[in-house]
Amino acid sequence: MATLHLDQTAGSLSIRTGVEGRASRMGHRLTLAVGQWEATIELDGVRPLSLELTAVLPSLQVLSGDGGVTPVTPVDKAAIKRNALKSMHADAHPRVRYEVDTCESTEDGFDLHGVLTINGQAAPKATHLVVTETDQGWTLTAQTPVVQSSFGIKPYSLMVGALRVSDEVSVEFTATVPQSAISNA
């Protein structure tokens, strides 16, 4: 058994939002990046036994905003980050945790089953982790929907709800694990 440690230097953890409401054409579909995260994976050979991922919410960065009436400015990005952190109650709960205790092998990776904790509220969460082997090591990718209201988060809205962030967001993860880390794990 061995332990593999990953952080933001190995890849990215991002959130993609949508827009809803009568005025949705005015809003931006956002891409936010988590600037600080870490993952610990317990391995039995190349098979994961458990995974623990922690994301630090105050490290959020607004990467882009597609659509909308006007382009997203640096001032808009600061306001978006402030509103996102407020919506997620990041002052009281600055960390998001995903603790996986069951990893089932699939043809292209693993089905992960664990508990996701956001805003101090925990709920079961399953996701699929795709593992691609290369000569250089592994590429890990996952994309999973998260419903904000399931964690007591009220999506940000404007104009008495005529423009609002979609309740369901997409969390995307990608990381590269070099062959040397696999061999030493």
Secondary structure, DSSP 8 states (H G I E B T S, - for coil): -EEEEEETTSEEEEEE--EESTTGGGSEEEEEEES-EEEEEEEETTEEEEEEEEEEGGGEEEEEEEESSS---HHHHHHHHHHHHHHTTTTT--EEEEEEEEEEE-SSEEEEEEEEEETTEEEEEEEEEEEEEETTEEEEEEEEEEEGGGGT----EEGGGTEEE-SEEEEEEEEEEEHHHHHH-
